[in-house]
Amino acid sequence: MAKGTISNNIRRLRFDAGEMTQKDLAAKVGVTRQTIVAIEAAKYAPSLELAFQIAHAFGVPLNEVFWWDAD
């Protein structure tokens, strides 16, 4: 199976949403700020459910938030 990384646009989307803080996003989706920090830094891959919740918080499709980069 090919290894890859999950990348994201969360930081840009937060900026576009009126400079939403990591804490604000975390509260909207029910996780800690540290979880959002780790996801933004690609140190943690969210569950599918959390990925959809984050996309919903920004009002965009999932593929505008996350994508998979094959190595």
C-alpha positions as MATLAB code, in Angstrom:
seq = 'MAKGTISNNIRRLRFDAGEMTQKDLAAKVGVTRQTIVAIEAAKYAPSLELAFQIAHAFGVPLNEVFWWDAD';
ca = [
       0.000    0.000    0.000;
       1.302    3.459   -0.912;
       2.229    5.785    1.906;
       1.105    9.360    1.708;
       0.220   12.372    3.762;
      -3.025   14.170    4.392;
      -2.637   17.889    3.766;
      -5.105   20.628    4.582;
      -6.136   24.249    4.081;
      -7.395   24.804    7.617;
      -5.139   27.761    8.357;
      -6.197   29.582    5.176;
      -9.852   28.750    5.773;
      -9.637   30.092    9.323;
      -8.122   33.323    7.995;
     -10.832   33.593    5.323;
     -13.478   33.070    8.024;
     -12.640   36.335    9.743;
      -9.386   35.114   11.285;
     -11.129   32.386   13.286;
      -8.876   31.130   16.058;
      -7.869   27.519   16.508;
      -9.776   27.604   19.791;
     -12.956   28.811   18.030;
     -12.728   26.047   15.423;
     -12.045   23.458   18.112;
     -15.166   24.552   20.015;
     -17.285   24.330   16.843;
     -16.246   20.742   16.153;
     -15.920   19.494   19.731;
     -12.182   18.877   20.054;
      -9.299   20.584   21.851;
      -7.261   23.413   20.401;
      -4.254   21.075   20.510;
      -6.067   18.684   18.166;
      -6.605   21.487   15.648;
      -2.930   22.486   15.982;
      -1.844   18.907   15.253;
      -4.202   18.549   12.276;
      -3.062   21.875   10.765;
       0.574   20.798   11.126;
      -0.193   17.423    9.473;
       0.990   15.663   12.634;
      -2.411   14.028   13.130;
      -4.946   12.746   10.612;
      -8.517   13.389   11.732;
     -11.200   10.752   11.679;
     -13.503   10.885    8.693;
     -16.284   12.195   10.914;
     -14.097   15.005   12.283;
     -12.899   15.881    8.778;
     -16.524   16.295    7.660;
     -17.300   18.372   10.774;
     -14.410   20.706   10.033;
     -15.521   21.120    6.418;
     -19.065   21.805    7.622;
     -17.788   24.436   10.081;
     -16.342   26.326    7.115;
     -19.301   25.618    4.823;
     -17.138   24.012    2.148;
     -16.831   20.516    0.637;
     -14.404   18.098    2.265;
     -11.967   18.242   -0.664;
     -11.527   22.003   -0.131;
     -10.187   21.295    3.360;
      -8.267   18.016    3.027;
      -6.455   16.119    0.294;
      -4.119   13.153    0.165;
      -0.611   13.476   -1.265;
       0.774   10.149   -2.455;
       4.516    9.693   -1.966;
];
